[in-house]
């Protein structure tokens, strides 16, 4: 029985070729406690990136809100 092509890929290759599948695989590895198999470097990078994106989104929304409030009181 031949394994599916996706299962034969290394975590880094999967990260580069199918990001969604990589995220699902990493979630399952965490869920099942298979810590030694986690793609640590890319996972760290993605968590940091997500934090930066969320922070920037908050800044953008606050700026928009402040802009609307200032226009309202003009």
Secondary structure by P-SEA (a helix, b strand, c coil): ccccccccccaaaaaaccaaaaaaaaaaaaaaccccccccaaaaaaaaaaaaaaaaaaaaaaaaaaaaaaaaac
